[in-house]
Amino acid sequence: MKVDIALFAYLADHQPDGLGGRHARTFDLPEGTTIADMIATLGLPDQPRVVFVNNRHAAEDSVLHDGDRLAIFPPVAGG
């Protein structure tokens, strides 16, 4: 299955092609891959993060599906 994955802010440095940037990359993944599986595969730091699948908040144990768009952000603070 094909899933688009976008990493934002400092997480973009973990793109496997080494190019950084927040543009989505397409990954060919086996059926049953979870968000947590992708976080581990990408080697993202074990820090708080915000995860969306198809523009909706998602839990890291959620299973990805063909055509999904996964976006991962560090937490945002404002003032």
N, CA, C and O atoms as a CHARMM CRD file, in Angstrom:
* protein
*
  316
    1    1 MET  N      0.84200  -1.16800   0.00000 PROA 1      0.00000
    2    1 MET  CA     0.00000   0.00000   0.00000 PROA 1      0.00000
    3    1 MET  C      0.89200   1.23800   0.00000 PROA 1      0.00000
    4    1 MET  O      2.01600   1.19700   0.49900 PROA 1      0.00000
    5    2 LYS  N      0.39800   2.31800  -0.55000 PROA 2      0.00000
    6    2 LYS  CA     1.15000   3.56100  -0.61700 PROA 2      0.00000
    7    2 LYS  C      0.56200   4.57000   0.36200 PROA 2      0.00000
    8    2 LYS  O     -0.64800   4.79300   0.40000 PROA 2      0.00000
    9    3 VAL  N      1.46400   5.18500   1.16700 PROA 3      0.00000
   10    3 VAL  CA     1.07500   6.17400   2.16300 PROA 3      0.00000
   11    3 VAL  C      2.00300   7.37200   2.02500 PROA 3      0.00000
   12    3 VAL  O      3.22100   7.21100   1.93700 PROA 3      0.00000
   13    4 ASP  N      1.43100   8.57400   2.00400 PROA 4      0.00000
   14    4 ASP  CA     2.22800   9.79700   1.99000 PROA 4      0.00000
   15    4 ASP  C      2.51500  10.20200   3.42700 PROA 4      0.00000
   16    4 ASP  O      1.61800  10.21600   4.26900 PROA 4      0.00000
   17    5 ILE  N      3.77300  10.53100   3.70000 PROA 5      0.00000
   18    5 ILE  CA     4.18200  10.89500   5.05300 PROA 5      0.00000
   19    5 ILE  C      4.90300  12.23100   5.00700 PROA 5      0.00000
   20    5 ILE  O      5.86400  12.41700   4.26100 PROA 5      0.00000
   21    6 ALA  N      4.40900  13.16700   5.83300 PROA 6      0.00000
   22    6 ALA  CA     5.01400  14.49200   5.94200 PROA 6      0.00000
   23    6 ALA  C      5.46300  14.70600   7.38400 PROA 6      0.00000
   24    6 ALA  O      4.71200  14.44800   8.32500 PROA 6      0.00000
   25    7 LEU  N      6.68700  15.17800   7.54200 PROA 7      0.00000
   26    7 LEU  CA     7.24500  15.48700   8.85900 PROA 7      0.00000
   27    7 LEU  C      7.49100  16.98400   8.91900 PROA 7      0.00000
   28    7 LEU  O      7.96700  17.57800   7.95200 PROA 7      0.00000
   29    8 PHE  N      7.16800  17.59600  10.05300 PROA 8      0.00000
   30    8 PHE  CA     7.23800  19.04500  10.16400 PROA 8      0.00000
   31    8 PHE  C      8.23700  19.48500  11.22100 PROA 8      0.00000
   32    8 PHE  O      8.58600  18.73400  12.13200 PROA 8      0.00000
   33    9 ALA  N      8.69400  20.74700  11.06900 PROA 9      0.00000
   34    9 ALA  CA     9.66300  21.38600  11.96000 PROA 9      0.00000
   35    9 ALA  C     10.92900  20.51900  12.01200 PROA 9      0.00000
   36    9 ALA  O     11.36100  19.99900  10.98400 PROA 9      0.00000
   37   10 TYR  N     11.52000  20.36100  13.19100 PROA 10     0.00000
   38   10 TYR  CA    12.78400  19.62000  13.29300 PROA 10     0.00000
   39   10 TYR  C     12.63000  18.13900  12.95000 PROA 10     0.00000
   40   10 TYR  O     13.62800  17.46900  12.68300 PROA 10     0.00000
   41   11 LEU  N     11.40600  17.61500  12.95000 PROA 11     0.00000
   42   11 LEU  CA    11.20000  16.20600  12.58400 PROA 11     0.00000
   43   11 LEU  C     11.51900  15.94900  11.11300 PROA 11     0.00000
   44   11 LEU  O     11.84200  14.82500  10.72900 PROA 11     0.00000
   45   12 ALA  N     11.42600  17.00100  10.28700 PROA 12     0.00000
   46   12 ALA  CA    11.71600  16.84900   8.85400 PROA 12     0.00000
   47   12 ALA  C     13.14800  16.39300   8.60600 PROA 12     0.00000
   48   12 ALA  O     13.44900  15.85000   7.54400 PROA 12     0.00000
   49   13 ASP  N     14.02800  16.60800   9.56900 PROA 13     0.00000
   50   13 ASP  CA    15.41400  16.14100   9.42400 PROA 13     0.00000
   51   13 ASP  C     15.51000  14.62100   9.39200 PROA 13     0.00000
   52   13 ASP  O     16.56000  14.07400   9.05500 PROA 13     0.00000
   53   14 HSD  N     14.43600  13.94200   9.73700 PROA 14     0.00000
   54   14 HSD  CA    14.42300  12.47300   9.77700 PROA 14     0.00000
   55   14 HSD  C     13.89800  11.85100   8.48100 PROA 14     0.00000
   56   14 HSD  O     13.69800  10.63800   8.41800 PROA 14     0.00000
   57   15 GLN  N     13.67500  12.66700   7.44900 PROA 15     0.00000
   58   15 GLN  CA    13.23800  12.09900   6.17300 PROA 15     0.00000
   59   15 GLN  C     14.32400  11.15100   5.66800 PROA 15     0.00000
   60   15 GLN  O     15.50300  11.50400   5.69100 PROA 15     0.00000
   61   16 PRO  N     13.95100   9.96100   5.21600 PROA 16     0.00000
   62   16 PRO  CA    14.95300   8.97100   4.81900 PROA 16     0.00000
   63   16 PRO  C     15.79800   9.37300   3.60800 PROA 16     0.00000
   64   16 PRO  O     16.89000   8.83900   3.41200 PROA 16     0.00000
   65   17 ASP  N     15.30400  10.30500   2.80000 PROA 17     0.00000
   66   17 ASP  CA    16.10600  10.71800   1.65100 PROA 17     0.00000
   67   17 ASP  C     17.14200  11.77400   2.03500 PROA 17     0.00000
   68   17 ASP  O     17.94600  12.18900   1.20100 PROA 17     0.00000
   69   18 GLY  N     17.12400  12.21100   3.30900 PROA 18     0.00000
   70   18 GLY  CA    18.11500  13.14700   3.79500 PROA 18     0.00000
   71   18 GLY  C     17.93700  14.57200   3.30900 PROA 18     0.00000
   72   18 GLY  O     18.78000  15.42400   3.58900 PROA 18     0.00000
   73   19 LEU  N     16.87000  14.84900   2.59200 PROA 19     0.00000
   74   19 LEU  CA    16.67600  16.17400   2.02800 PROA 19     0.00000
   75   19 LEU  C     15.95300  17.13200   2.96100 PROA 19     0.00000
   76   19 LEU  O     15.92700  18.33500   2.70000 PROA 19     0.00000
   77   20 GLY  N     15.36200  16.63000   4.04400 PROA 20     0.00000
   78   20 GLY  CA    14.62700  17.50300   4.94700 PROA 20     0.00000
   79   20 GLY  C     13.41400  18.09500   4.25300 PROA 20     0.00000
   80   20 GLY  O     12.94600  17.57700   3.23800 PROA 20     0.00000
   81   21 GLY  N     12.91900  19.16900   4.80300 PROA 21     0.00000
   82   21 GLY  CA    11.73400  19.80200   4.22100 PROA 21     0.00000
   83   21 GLY  C     10.46300  19.08900   4.61700 PROA 21     0.00000
   84   21 GLY  O     10.46700  17.89300   4.90800 PROA 21     0.00000
   85   22 ARG  N      9.38500  19.83100   4.62400 PROA 22     0.00000
   86   22 ARG  CA     8.12200  19.26900   5.10600 PROA 22     0.00000
   87   22 ARG  C      7.26900  18.63100   4.01300 PROA 22     0.00000
   88   22 ARG  O      6.14500  18.20700   4.28100 PROA 22     0.00000
   89   23 HSD  N      7.77500  18.55700   2.81000 PROA 23     0.00000
   90   23 HSD  CA     7.00300  17.95800   1.72300 PROA 23     0.00000
   91   23 HSD  C      6.82800  16.46000   1.96700 PROA 23     0.00000
   92   23 HSD  O      7.74800  15.78800   2.43300 PROA 23     0.00000
   93   24 ALA  N      5.66700  15.95500   1.65600 PROA 24     0.00000
   94   24 ALA  CA     5.36600  14.53900   1.87800 PROA 24     0.00000
   95   24 ALA  C      6.19400  13.66100   0.94400 PROA 24     0.00000
   96   24 ALA  O      6.48000  14.01800  -0.19900 PROA 24     0.00000
   97   25 ARG  N      6.56200  12.51800   1.46900 PROA 25     0.00000
   98   25 ARG  CA     7.20800  11.47500   0.67100 PROA 25     0.00000
   99   25 ARG  C      6.24400  10.28800   0.63800 PROA 25     0.00000
  100   25 ARG  O      5.51500  10.04800   1.60000 PROA 25     0.00000
  101   26 THR  N      6.24400   9.56200  -0.45200 PROA 26     0.00000
  102   26 THR  CA     5.38400   8.39000  -0.57200 PROA 26     0.00000
  103   26 THR  C      6.18000   7.14900  -0.19200 PROA 26     0.00000
  104   26 THR  O      7.28600   6.92600  -0.68400 PROA 26     0.00000
  105   27 PHE  N      5.59400   6.34800   0.69300 PROA 27     0.00000
  106   27 PHE  CA     6.20800   5.11000   1.15600 PROA 27     0.00000
  107   27 PHE  C      5.34300   3.94200   0.70800 PROA 27     0.00000
  108   27 PHE  O      4.11500   4.02800   0.72400 PROA 27     0.00000
  109   28 ASP  N      5.98300   2.85800   0.31200 PROA 28     0.00000
  110   28 ASP  CA     5.29300   1.61200  -0.01200 PROA 28     0.00000
  111   28 ASP  C      5.40000   0.72800   1.23100 PROA 28     0.00000
  112   28 ASP  O      6.48500   0.24900   1.56100 PROA 28     0.00000
  113   29 LEU  N      4.28500   0.51200   1.91400 PROA 29     0.00000
  114   29 LEU  CA     4.27900  -0.16500   3.20500 PROA 29     0.00000
  115   29 LEU  C      3.47000  -1.45200   3.15300 PROA 29     0.00000
  116   29 LEU  O      2.54300  -1.56900   2.35100 PROA 29     0.00000
  117   30 PRO  N      3.81000  -2.41500   3.99800 PROA 30     0.00000
  118   30 PRO  CA     2.99700  -3.62800   4.07100 PROA 30     0.00000
  119   30 PRO  C      1.66300  -3.34800   4.76100 PROA 30     0.00000
  120   30 PRO  O      1.57200  -2.47100   5.61900 PROA 30     0.00000
  121   31 GLU  N      0.65100  -4.08600   4.38700 PROA 31     0.00000
  122   31 GLU  CA    -0.65800  -3.98100   5.04400 PROA 31     0.00000
  123   31 GLU  C     -0.47500  -4.19500   6.53800 PROA 31     0.00000
  124   31 GLU  O      0.33400  -5.02000   6.96300 PROA 31     0.00000
  125   32 GLY  N     -1.23100  -3.44900   7.32900 PROA 32     0.00000
  126   32 GLY  CA    -1.17700  -3.60400   8.77800 PROA 32     0.00000
  127   32 GLY  C     -0.16600  -2.70900   9.46500 PROA 32     0.00000
  128   32 GLY  O     -0.04500  -2.74300  10.68900 PROA 32     0.00000
  129   33 THR  N      0.57200  -1.89700   8.69100 PROA 33     0.00000
  130   33 THR  CA     1.54300  -0.98000   9.28900 PROA 33     0.00000
  131   33 THR  C      0.81300   0.05500  10.13600 PROA 33     0.00000
  132   33 THR  O     -0.18100   0.63600   9.70000 PROA 33     0.00000
  133   34 THR  N      1.31300   0.28100  11.34700 PROA 34     0.00000
  134   34 THR  CA     0.72400   1.28300  12.22800 PROA 34     0.00000
  135   34 THR  C      1.54900   2.57300  12.18200 PROA 34     0.00000
  136   34 THR  O      2.66300   2.60600  11.66000 PROA 34     0.00000
  137   35 ILE  N      0.97000   3.61600  12.73700 PROA 35     0.00000
  138   35 ILE  CA     1.70000   4.87300  12.85700 PROA 35     0.00000
  139   35 ILE  C      2.94700   4.65500  13.70700 PROA 35     0.00000
  140   35 ILE  O      4.02000   5.15700  13.37000 PROA 35     0.00000
  141   36 ALA  N      2.82200   3.92000  14.79000 PROA 36     0.00000
  142   36 ALA  CA     3.96900   3.63600  15.65900 PROA 36     0.00000
  143   36 ALA  C      5.06700   2.91100  14.88900 PROA 36     0.00000
  144   36 ALA  O      6.24900   3.17800  15.10600 PROA 36     0.00000
  145   37 ASP  N      4.69800   1.99900  13.99400 PROA 37     0.00000
  146   37 ASP  CA     5.69800   1.31000  13.16500 PROA 37     0.00000
  147   37 ASP  C      6.48300   2.32000  12.33300 PROA 37     0.00000
  148   37 ASP  O      7.70600   2.22800  12.23400 PROA 37     0.00000
  149   38 MET  N      5.77800   3.28700  11.73200 PROA 38     0.00000
  150   38 MET  CA     6.44800   4.28500  10.90300 PROA 38     0.00000
  151   38 MET  C      7.31900   5.20800  11.73300 PROA 38     0.00000
  152   38 MET  O      8.40100   5.59700  11.29200 PROA 38     0.00000
  153   39 ILE  N      6.86700   5.56500  12.92600 PROA 39     0.00000
  154   39 ILE  CA     7.67400   6.41000  13.80700 PROA 39     0.00000
  155   39 ILE  C      8.99300   5.70100  14.12300 PROA 39     0.00000
  156   39 ILE  O     10.05300   6.32600  14.11600 PROA 39     0.00000
  157   40 ALA  N      8.92500   4.40800  14.39600 PROA 40     0.00000
  158   40 ALA  CA    10.13300   3.63100  14.67900 PROA 40     0.00000
  159   40 ALA  C     11.00700   3.52000  13.43400 PROA 40     0.00000
  160   40 ALA  O     12.22400   3.68000  13.52200 PROA 40     0.00000
  161   41 THR  N     10.41200   3.25300  12.28900 PROA 41     0.00000
  162   41 THR  CA    11.16100   3.12100  11.03700 PROA 41     0.00000
  163   41 THR  C     11.90600   4.41200  10.69900 PROA 41     0.00000
  164   41 THR  O     13.04700   4.37600  10.23900 PROA 41     0.00000
  165   42 LEU  N     11.25600   5.54300  10.93000 PROA 42     0.00000
  166   42 LEU  CA    11.87100   6.83100  10.62400 PROA 42     0.00000
  167   42 LEU  C     12.88000   7.26500  11.68700 PROA 42     0.00000
  168   42 LEU  O     13.63200   8.21800  11.48300 PROA 42     0.00000
  169   43 GLY  N     12.89300   6.57000  12.81200 PROA 43     0.00000
  170   43 GLY  CA    13.83100   6.91400  13.87700 PROA 43     0.00000
  171   43 GLY  C     13.51400   8.23200  14.55000 PROA 43     0.00000
  172   43 GLY  O     14.42400   8.94800  14.97100 PROA 43     0.00000
  173   44 LEU  N     12.21700   8.56900  14.65900 PROA 44     0.00000
  174   44 LEU  CA    11.84200   9.82500  15.29700 PROA 44     0.00000
  175   44 LEU  C     12.15400   9.76700  16.78800 PROA 44     0.00000
  176   44 LEU  O     12.03400   8.71000  17.40700 PROA 44     0.00000
  177   45 PRO  N     12.55200  10.89300  17.36400 PROA 45     0.00000
  178   45 PRO  CA    12.88300  10.90800  18.78800 PROA 45     0.00000
  179   45 PRO  C     11.66600  10.57000  19.64200 PROA 45     0.00000
  180   45 PRO  O     10.52600  10.85400  19.27300 PROA 45     0.00000
  181   46 ASP  N     11.93500   9.96300  20.78200 PROA 46     0.00000
  182   46 ASP  CA    10.86100   9.59200  21.70600 PROA 46     0.00000
  183   46 ASP  C     10.46900  10.82300  22.51300 PROA 46     0.00000
  184   46 ASP  O     10.82000  10.96600  23.68400 PROA 46     0.00000
  185   47 GLN  N      9.73500  11.70000  21.85300 PROA 47     0.00000
  186   47 GLN  CA     9.28600  12.95600  22.43700 PROA 47     0.00000
  187   47 GLN  C      7.82000  13.15000  22.08000 PROA 47     0.00000
  188   47 GLN  O      7.30900  12.50600  21.16300 PROA 47     0.00000
  189   48 PRO  N      7.14100  14.04000  22.80500 PROA 48     0.00000
  190   48 PRO  CA     5.73800  14.30400  22.44500 PROA 48     0.00000
  191   48 PRO  C      5.61800  14.72700  20.98800 PROA 48     0.00000
  192   48 PRO  O      6.51600  15.37000  20.44300 PROA 48     0.00000
  193   49 ARG  N      4.52000  14.36700  20.37200 PROA 49     0.00000
  194   49 ARG  CA     4.26600  14.73300  18.98400 PROA 49     0.00000
  195   49 ARG  C      2.76100  14.75500  18.74200 PROA 49     0.00000
  196   49 ARG  O      1.98400  14.20000  19.51800 PROA 49     0.00000
  197   50 VAL  N      2.37500  15.39100  17.67600 PROA 50     0.00000
  198   50 VAL  CA     0.97700  15.46200  17.25700 PROA 50     0.00000
  199   50 VAL  C      0.88600  14.74300  15.92600 PROA 50     0.00000
  200   50 VAL  O      1.66800  15.00800  15.01300 PROA 50     0.00000
  201   51 VAL  N     -0.07700  13.82500  15.81800 PROA 51     0.00000
  202   51 VAL  CA    -0.18300  12.97000  14.63700 PROA 51     0.00000
  203   51 VAL  C     -1.56500  13.13200  14.00300 PROA 51     0.00000
  204   51 VAL  O     -2.59000  13.09900  14.68400 PROA 51     0.00000
  205   52 PHE  N     -1.56200  13.30800  12.68200 PROA 52     0.00000
  206   52 PHE  CA    -2.80300  13.38400  11.92700 PROA 52     0.00000
  207   52 PHE  C     -2.75600  12.39200  10.77200 PROA 52     0.00000
  208   52 PHE  O     -1.71200  12.20500  10.14700 PROA 52     0.00000
  209   53 VAL  N     -3.88200  11.76100  10.49500 PROA 53     0.00000
  210   53 VAL  CA    -4.04600  10.93500   9.30000 PROA 53     0.00000
  211   53 VAL  C     -5.24000  11.52000   8.54700 PROA 53     0.00000
  212   53 VAL  O     -6.34700  11.61000   9.07900 PROA 53     0.00000
  213   54 ASN  N     -4.99300  11.90900   7.31300 PROA 54     0.00000
  214   54 ASN  CA    -6.02800  12.51400   6.48400 PROA 54     0.00000
  215   54 ASN  C     -6.68200  13.70200   7.18300 PROA 54     0.00000
  216   54 ASN  O     -7.90300  13.85600   7.16300 PROA 54     0.00000
  217   55 ASN  N     -5.85000  14.53700   7.80100 PROA 55     0.00000
  218   55 ASN  CA    -6.26500  15.77200   8.46100 PROA 55     0.00000
  219   55 ASN  C     -7.10800  15.56600   9.72000 PROA 55     0.00000
  220   55 ASN  O     -7.81100  16.48200  10.14800 PROA 55     0.00000
  221   56 ARG  N     -7.04400  14.37900  10.31200 PROA 56     0.00000
  222   56 ARG  CA    -7.75000  14.10600  11.56700 PROA 56     0.00000
  223   56 ARG  C     -6.75300  13.55000  12.57300 PROA 56     0.00000
  224   56 ARG  O     -5.88500  12.74400  12.23700 PROA 56     0.00000
  225   57 HSD  N     -6.89800  13.99800  13.80800 PROA 57     0.00000
  226   57 HSD  CA    -6.01600  13.51000  14.86500 PROA 57     0.00000
  227   57 HSD  C     -6.09200  11.98400  14.92300 PROA 57     0.00000
  228   57 HSD  O     -7.17300  11.41300  14.78900 PROA 57     0.00000
  229   58 ALA  N     -4.95100  11.32400  15.12100 PROA 58     0.00000
  230   58 ALA  CA    -4.91500   9.85300  15.14800 PROA 58     0.00000
  231   58 ALA  C     -3.99400   9.36800  16.25600 PROA 58     0.00000
  232   58 ALA  O     -2.99300  10.00800  16.57600 PROA 58     0.00000
  233   59 ALA  N     -4.34800   8.23400  16.83400 PROA 59     0.00000
  234   59 ALA  CA    -3.51400   7.58500  17.84800 PROA 59     0.00000
  235   59 ALA  C     -2.38800   6.82300  17.15000 PROA 59     0.00000
  236   59 ALA  O     -2.53400   6.36700  16.01600 PROA 59     0.00000
  237   60 GLU  N     -1.26800   6.69700  17.85300 PROA 60     0.00000
  238   60 GLU  CA    -0.10600   6.04900  17.24800 PROA 60     0.00000
  239   60 GLU  C     -0.30600   4.55500  17.00900 PROA 60     0.00000
  240   60 GLU  O      0.45100   3.95400  16.24800 PROA 60     0.00000
  241   61 ASP  N     -1.30500   3.94400  17.64000 PROA 61     0.00000
  242   61 ASP  CA    -1.57000   2.52800  17.38100 PROA 61     0.00000
  243   61 ASP  C     -2.53800   2.32100  16.20900 PROA 61     0.00000
  244   61 ASP  O     -2.92500   1.18900  15.91900 PROA 61     0.00000
  245   62 SER  N     -2.92700   3.41000  15.53700 PROA 62     0.00000
  246   62 SER  CA    -3.82700   3.31500  14.38200 PROA 62     0.00000
  247   62 SER  C     -3.12200   2.65100  13.20600 PROA 62     0.00000
  248   62 SER  O     -1.93800   2.88100  12.96000 PROA 62     0.00000
  249   63 VAL  N     -3.86900   1.82600  12.49000 PROA 63     0.00000
  250   63 VAL  CA    -3.35800   1.15400  11.29400 PROA 63     0.00000
  251   63 VAL  C     -3.52700   2.08600  10.10100 PROA 63     0.00000
  252   63 VAL  O     -4.58200   2.69500   9.92300 PROA 63     0.00000
  253   64 LEU  N     -2.48500   2.19400   9.28800 PROA 64     0.00000
  254   64 LEU  CA    -2.53300   3.00700   8.08000 PROA 64     0.00000
  255   64 LEU  C     -3.16500   2.20700   6.93500 PROA 64     0.00000
  256   64 LEU  O     -3.12000   0.97700   6.91700 PROA 64     0.00000
  257   65 HSD  N     -3.75200   2.93500   5.98500 PROA 65     0.00000
  258   65 HSD  CA    -4.42100   2.30500   4.83400 PROA 65     0.00000
  259   65 HSD  C     -3.91300   2.93800   3.53900 PROA 65     0.00000
  260   65 HSD  O     -3.40700   4.06000   3.53200 PROA 65     0.00000
  261   66 ASP  N     -4.05900   2.20100   2.46500 PROA 66     0.00000
  262   66 ASP  CA    -3.63100   2.68000   1.15900 PROA 66     0.00000
  263   66 ASP  C     -4.23800   4.05600   0.87500 PROA 66     0.00000
  264   66 ASP  O     -5.44200   4.25800   1.02800 PROA 66     0.00000
  265   67 GLY  N     -3.38900   4.99200   0.46000 PROA 67     0.00000
  266   67 GLY  CA    -3.84100   6.32900   0.10800 PROA 67     0.00000
  267   67 GLY  C     -3.87300   7.31300   1.27300 PROA 67     0.00000
  268   67 GLY  O     -4.17000   8.48900   1.06700 PROA 67     0.00000
  269   68 ASP  N     -3.57400   6.86200   2.49200 PROA 68     0.00000
  270   68 ASP  CA    -3.56400   7.76600   3.64200 PROA 68     0.00000
  271   68 ASP  C     -2.45500   8.79200   3.51800 PROA 68     0.00000
  272   68 ASP  O     -1.46100   8.58600   2.82200 PROA 68     0.00000
  273   69 ARG  N     -2.65500   9.91500   4.21900 PROA 69     0.00000
  274   69 ARG  CA    -1.60300  10.93400   4.36300 PROA 69     0.00000
  275   69 ARG  C     -1.35200  11.09800   5.85000 PROA 69     0.00000
  276   69 ARG  O     -2.22000  11.55700   6.59300 PROA 69     0.00000
  277   70 LEU  N     -0.17000  10.72300   6.27000 PROA 70     0.00000
  278   70 LEU  CA     0.25200  10.81600   7.66400 PROA 70     0.00000
  279   70 LEU  C      1.09400  12.07500   7.82800 PROA 70     0.00000
  280   70 LEU  O      2.05500  12.28700   7.08800 PROA 70     0.00000
  281   71 ALA  N      0.73000  12.91100   8.80500 PROA 71     0.00000
  282   71 ALA  CA     1.49300  14.12000   9.10800 PROA 71     0.00000
  283   71 ALA  C      1.87300  14.08300  10.58300 PROA 71     0.00000
  284   71 ALA  O      1.03100  13.83400  11.44600 PROA 71     0.00000
  285   72 ILE  N      3.15300  14.33200  10.86300 PROA 72     0.00000
  286   72 ILE  CA     3.63900  14.28900  12.23600 PROA 72     0.00000
  287   72 ILE  C      4.31800  15.62200  12.56000 PROA 72     0.00000
  288   72 ILE  O      5.21000  16.07800  11.84500 PROA 72     0.00000
  289   73 PHE  N      3.86700  16.23100  13.66000 PROA 73     0.00000
  290   73 PHE  CA     4.34900  17.52700  14.10800 PROA 73     0.00000
  291   73 PHE  C      4.89700  17.43600  15.51500 PROA 73     0.00000
  292   73 PHE  O      4.42400  16.61800  16.30400 PROA 73     0.00000
  293   74 PRO  N      5.88700  18.25800  15.85500 PROA 74     0.00000
  294   74 PRO  CA     6.23100  18.38200  17.26700 PROA 74     0.00000
  295   74 PRO  C      5.10300  19.17700  17.93800 PROA 74     0.00000
  296   74 PRO  O      4.33100  19.83800  17.24300 PROA 74     0.00000
  297   75 PRO  N      4.99200  19.12700  19.26200 PROA 75     0.00000
  298   75 PRO  CA     3.93700  19.90800  19.91700 PROA 75     0.00000
  299   75 PRO  C      4.14600  21.40300  19.65000 PROA 75     0.00000
  300   75 PRO  O      5.26900  21.87500  19.47500 PROA 75     0.00000
  301   76 VAL  N      3.03900  22.11700  19.62600 PROA 76     0.00000
  302   76 VAL  CA     3.06900  23.53800  19.34100 PROA 76     0.00000
  303   76 VAL  C      2.67300  24.30900  20.59900 PROA 76     0.00000
  304   76 VAL  O      1.69700  23.96800  21.26600 PROA 76     0.00000
  305   77 ALA  N      3.42500  25.32900  20.90600 PROA 77     0.00000
  306   77 ALA  CA     3.08800  26.19200  22.03400 PROA 77     0.00000
  307   77 ALA  C      2.99200  27.62000  21.51400 PROA 77     0.00000
  308   77 ALA  O      3.66900  28.00200  20.56000 PROA 77     0.00000
  309   78 GLY  N      2.16500  28.36700  22.14100 PROA 78     0.00000
  310   78 GLY  CA     2.00400  29.74900  21.69800 PROA 78     0.00000
  311   78 GLY  C      1.81300  30.66400  22.87700 PROA 78     0.00000
  312   78 GLY  O      1.75200  30.23700  24.03000 PROA 78     0.00000
  313   79 GLY  N      1.72300  31.89300  22.56500 PROA 79     0.00000
  314   79 GLY  CA     1.52400  32.83100  23.65000 PROA 79     0.00000
  315   79 GLY  C      1.18200  34.19000  23.14400 PROA 79     0.00000
  316   79 GLY  O      0.98000  35.11100  23.93600 PROA 79     0.00000
